[in-house]
Amino acid sequence: MLAPDPKVVRRLLTRYATLRIAQAERYSSEAARELDDVSETLCVMTGASRVQDAIALADALLDGARPAAGRAAPRADGESSLPLAV
């Protein structure tokens, strides 16, 4: 399975949060439809069946996309010493 683009995931998470806040402040049927669309897109992109799971997976994906100090550097042959997740 291909990993989604972190920029797209970040944009979707931001839109999801914005819509949730807007709905909490004042309900709008238009925003509710858009929230459903964004939720479904997050689920499809992450392979999750529930939006809560999709958000957790998206957060983990973004966390993994950040450069981190202490991450294993590529070896001379271009490979990383990190194990592959299967």
Buried (B, 14 or more C-beta within 10 A) or exposed (E): EEEBEBEEBBEBBEBBEBBBEBBEEEEEEEBEEBBEEBBEBBBEBBEBEEBEBBBEBBEEBBEEBEEEEEEEEEEEEEEEEEEEEE
